[in-house]
Amino acid sequence: MLKPKILITHTLEPNAIQRLEAMFELDYREDKAGLDKASLIAGLPGKAGAILCPYDRIDAEVLDANPELRIVCNTAAGFNNIDVAACTARGVLCTNTPDVNTETTADFAFGLLLAVARRIVEGDAWVRHGRWDASTFERFMSLDVHGKTLGVLGMGRIGRAIARRALGFGMEVIYHSRSALGSGDDTLSRVRYVGKDELLRNADHLMVSLAYTSETHHVIGPRELDMMRRTATLVNIGRGGLVDDAALAQALEEGGIAAAGLDVFEGEPHVEPRLLALPNVVMTPHIASATRRTRAAMIHLAVDNLIAALGVPGRVEAPPSLINPEALRASGAQGSA
């Protein structure tokens, strides 16, 4: 019996490839980090599934050009690169890799906060350029983190993990999300739900950790930035598009807020040019989950999702992290979403 054909758009670890090779015929683009639309349309014909990176964009045009596609597996917690509604309408399963990157991403988010508040990157550059002998006692005055108020916009898994770290620094934690959460664990019992405007006005440091949707596009824009304290910092580890990067650049240029840390950007890998010129921004290339253990866990979860859907001929099991259960029910698959 012929093995189902699979497209893989980015490098996977050897153990994951071995698992896949035992069950599928692979079209493995090992040296790539995502494919453009033309390459996806050209590479997907005849493929039953694909393992994607966040830069691969799956939309109606790509799907219509590849009617044999049955599942797309994102190697990321987010999935704003996939038109889920278009997939569901065509019976294509969509999966992501949530949970496994929570703690690693929260570590990185707090690292960005410390780097931004304490001007660590600026200090590093000062030393590297041999300017330390010109330093004075007043130079590199920065912002405290301990004892300050952290505002978390989006109290999901990663938001709660960030809050736990903040409580360890003796911070007061306030948060805003679609609704107030219960106090079912120690973290939630020690944080306080507030309205969005109150969050913006009272946070010394603002952490954006929302999922990206059409409703959360530019959830931080000119109005929100204008409400923040001039001494506040902003860190975005959610998704590009949550923050209006052009408005953020203007606020930073004009002293509307003190500093920002960004791991995600609108239109990645494009970065708002004005941000690049600013010393009070720390920028990293979407690497919050980039530890070997976490990335391996994400890859193997994507493989688990693919195997559940395609590993047994004539049978589709519910993938562990299915996004669109409607597509699963339409296929008459086994299991529950």
C-alpha positions in Angstrom: 0.0 0.0 0.0 1.3 3.4 -0.9 2.2 5.7 1.9 0.5 9.1 2.2 2.6 11.9 1.0 3.6 14.7 3.4 5.1 18.2 2.9 7.5 19.4 5.6 8.4 23.1 5.2 11.1 23.5 7.8 13.9 21.6 9.6 12.8 18.9 12.0 14.9 17.0 14.5 16.1 13.5 13.3 13.9 11.5 15.7 10.8 13.2 14.3 11.9 12.5 10.7 12.4 8.8 11.6 8.9 8.6 13.0 7.4 10.1 9.9 9.5 8.1 7.4 8.1 4.9 8.9 4.6 5.9 7.9 4.7 8.5 5.1 6.4 9.5 1.9 8.1 12.8 2.8 8.8 15.9 0.7 11.2 17.5 3.2 12.4 21.0 2.6 15.1 20.7 5.3 16.9 24.0 4.5 13.8 26.1 4.4 12.1 28.2 7.1 8.7 28.3 5.5 7.5 28.6 1.9 5.9 31.5 0.0 2.5 31.0 -1.5 3.7 30.0 -4.9 6.0 27.4 -3.4 3.2 26.0 -1.2 0.8 25.8 -4.2 3.5 24.0 -6.2 4.6 21.7 -3.3 1.3 20.5 -1.9 -0.3 18.7 -4.9 -0.8 15.0 -4.0 0.0 15.6 -0.4 -2.4 14.4 2.3 -0.8 16.5 5.0 1.7 19.2 5.8 3.9 20.2 8.8 4.2 23.9 8.7 6.1 26.7 10.4 4.4 30.0 11.4 5.5 31.7 8.2 3.6 29.3 5.9 0.3 30.9 5.0 -2.6 28.6 4.2 -5.6 30.3 2.6 -8.4 29.5 0.3 -6.2 29.9 -2.8 -3.7 27.4 -1.5 -6.4 25.0 -0.4 -8.3 25.1 -3.7 -5.1 24.3 -5.6 -4.6 21.2 -3.5 -7.9 19.4 -2.9 -6.2 16.2 -1.6 -4.9 18.0 1.5 -6.5 16.6 4.7 -4.5 18.1 7.5 -2.2 21.0 8.2 -0.1 20.9 11.3 1.4 24.2 12.6 4.6 23.9 14.6 3.5 26.8 16.8 1.0 27.6 19.5 -0.5 30.4 17.4 -2.2 29.8 14.0 -3.0 33.2 12.5 -1.1 32.0 9.4 -3.9 29.5 8.7 -7.4 30.5 7.4 -9.2 28.1 9.7 -12.6 28.9 8.4 -11.4 28.1 4.8 -9.9 24.8 6.0 -13.1 23.8 7.9 -15.2 24.6 4.9 -13.1 22.1 2.9 -12.9 19.5 5.6 -9.2 20.1 6.2 -8.1 19.5 9.8 -5.9 22.2 11.5 -3.7 21.6 14.5 -1.2 23.7 16.6 1.2 23.0 19.4 -0.1 24.7 22.6 1.0 24.1 26.2 4.4 22.6 25.5 6.0 26.1 25.0 4.3 27.8 28.0 7.0 27.9 30.6 9.8 28.5 28.1 7.9 31.5 26.5 7.2 32.9 30.0 10.9 32.7 30.9 11.7 34.6 27.7 9.0 37.2 28.3 10.3 37.9 31.7 13.8 38.1 30.3 12.7 40.7 27.8 11.1 42.7 30.6 14.3 42.7 32.6 16.4 43.6 29.6 14.1 46.5 28.7 13.5 47.9 32.2 17.2 47.6 33.3 18.7 48.7 29.9 20.8 45.6 29.7 21.3 45.6 25.9 22.3 49.2 25.9 24.8 48.5 28.7 26.2 45.6 26.7 26.8 47.8 23.7 28.4 50.4 25.8 31.0 48.0 27.1 31.6 46.3 23.7 32.3 49.7 22.1 34.9 50.6 24.7 32.9 53.5 26.2 32.9 52.3 29.8 35.6 54.8 30.8 33.2 57.6 29.9 30.5 56.3 32.2 29.2 58.3 35.1 27.2 57.5 38.3 24.0 58.8 36.7 24.4 56.9 33.4 22.0 54.1 32.6 19.5 54.9 35.2 16.7 52.5 34.6 13.4 51.2 35.9 12.8 48.9 38.9 10.9 45.6 38.3 10.6 44.4 41.9 7.8 46.0 43.8 6.2 47.5 40.6 2.9 46.8 39.0 2.8 44.3 36.1 -0.2 44.5 33.8 -0.9 41.3 31.8 -3.1 41.7 28.8 -4.3 38.1 28.1 -4.3 35.8 31.1 -4.1 32.5 29.3 -1.6 29.8 29.9 1.4 32.0 29.1 -0.1 35.0 30.9 -0.5 33.0 34.1 3.1 31.7 33.8 4.3 35.2 33.5 2.2 36.3 36.5 3.8 33.5 38.6 7.3 34.9 37.8 6.2 38.4 38.6 4.8 37.4 42.0 8.2 35.9 42.7 9.7 39.4 42.1 7.3 40.9 44.6 5.3 42.6 41.9 1.6 43.5 42.1 -0.1 41.8 39.1 -3.2 43.1 37.4 -4.7 41.6 34.3 -7.3 42.0 31.7 -8.9 39.4 29.5 -12.3 38.7 28.0 -13.6 38.0 31.4 -12.4 37.7 35.0 -11.0 34.3 35.8 -11.8 32.3 38.9 -9.4 31.9 41.8 -8.9 28.2 41.3 -5.1 28.2 41.7 -2.6 30.1 43.8 -1.6 32.4 41.0 -5.1 33.5 40.2 -5.9 34.1 43.9 -3.0 36.6 44.1 -3.7 38.7 40.9 -6.5 41.2 40.3 -8.8 41.6 37.3 -9.3 45.1 36.0 -10.8 46.8 32.9 -8.5 47.4 30.0 -8.2 51.2 30.5 -7.4 50.7 34.2 -4.7 48.2 33.2 -3.1 50.6 30.8 -3.2 53.5 33.2 -1.8 51.6 36.2 0.8 49.2 34.8 4.4 50.1 35.3 5.2 47.3 32.9 2.7 45.9 30.4 3.0 42.4 29.0 0.9 41.5 25.9 0.3 37.8 25.7 -3.0 37.5 23.8 -3.8 35.3 20.9 -4.1 37.1 17.6 -7.5 37.3 16.0 -9.4 39.9 13.9 -10.8 41.2 17.2 -7.4 41.7 18.8 -5.7 43.3 15.8 -4.0 46.5 17.1 -5.4 45.9 20.6 -2.6 48.3 21.5 -2.8 51.3 19.2 -2.4 55.1 19.5 -5.2 55.5 22.0 -3.9 52.7 24.3 -0.3 54.0 24.1 -1.5 57.5 25.0 -3.1 56.1 28.2 0.1 54.4 29.4 2.5 56.1 31.8 5.5 57.8 30.3 7.7 55.7 32.5 6.0 52.4 31.5 7.5 49.6 29.4 5.7 47.3 27.0 6.6 43.8 26.0 4.9 41.9 23.2 5.4 38.1 23.1 2.0 37.3 21.7 1.8 37.9 18.0 2.7 40.6 15.6 -0.4 42.7 14.8 -1.5 42.8 18.4 0.5 46.0 18.7 0.4 48.8 16.1 4.2 48.9 15.5 4.1 52.3 13.8 2.2 53.8 16.7 4.6 52.2 19.1 7.6 53.7 17.3 6.0 57.1 17.5 5.3 56.7 21.2 8.8 55.7 21.9 10.3 58.5 19.8 8.2 61.1 21.6 8.6 59.7 25.1 5.0 58.5 25.4 6.3 55.4 27.0 9.8 54.6 28.2 10.8 51.4 26.4 9.6 48.3 24.7 10.6 44.6 24.2 9.4 42.8 21.1 9.8 39.2 20.0 7.0 39.5 17.4 6.3 42.0 14.7 3.7 43.0 12.1 4.5 41.5 8.8 7.3 39.3 10.0 10.2 39.1 9.1 9.6 42.8 8.1 10.2 45.2 11.0 8.9 48.7 11.3 12.1 50.7 10.2 11.6 53.4 12.9 11.9 50.8 15.6 15.3 49.7 14.3 16.7 53.2 15.0 15.6 53.4 18.6 17.9 52.6 21.5 15.0 52.0 23.9 13.7 48.9 22.1 15.0 45.4 22.6 14.1 43.2 19.6 14.4 39.4 19.0 13.4 37.3 16.0 10.4 35.4 17.3 12.5 33.1 19.5 10.6 33.0 22.8 10.1 29.2 22.5 13.6 28.5 21.1 15.1 26.0 23.5 16.0 22.6 22.3 13.7 20.8 24.6 10.7 23.0 23.9 11.1 23.1 20.1 11.5 19.3 20.1 8.3 18.9 22.1 6.5 21.2 19.6 7.8 19.2 16.7 6.8 15.9 18.2 3.3 17.2 19.0 2.9 18.3 15.4 4.0 14.7 14.4 1.5 13.2 16.8 -1.3 15.3 15.2 -0.3 14.2 11.7 -0.1 10.5 12.7 -3.5 10.7 14.4 -5.1 12.0 11.2 -3.3 9.9 8.6 -1.4 7.1 10.3 -4.0 4.4 9.9 -5.4 4.0 6.3 -9.1 4.7 6.2 -9.3 5.9 9.7 -9.0 9.4 11.2 -8.5 9.8 14.9 -8.9 13.1 16.7 -5.5 14.9 16.7 -4.3 15.8 20.2 -4.5 19.6 19.5 -7.2 20.0 16.9 -8.3 23.6 16.2 -11.4 23.0 14.1 -13.4 20.0 15.5 -16.2 20.9 12.9 -13.9 19.5 10.2 -13.3 16.4 12.2 -17.0 15.7 12.7 -17.6 16.3 9.0 -15.1 13.6 8.2 -16.9 11.0 10.3 -13.7 10.5 12.3 -13.2 8.4 15.4 -12.6 10.0 18.8 -13.6 13.4 20.0 -12.1 16.8 19.6 
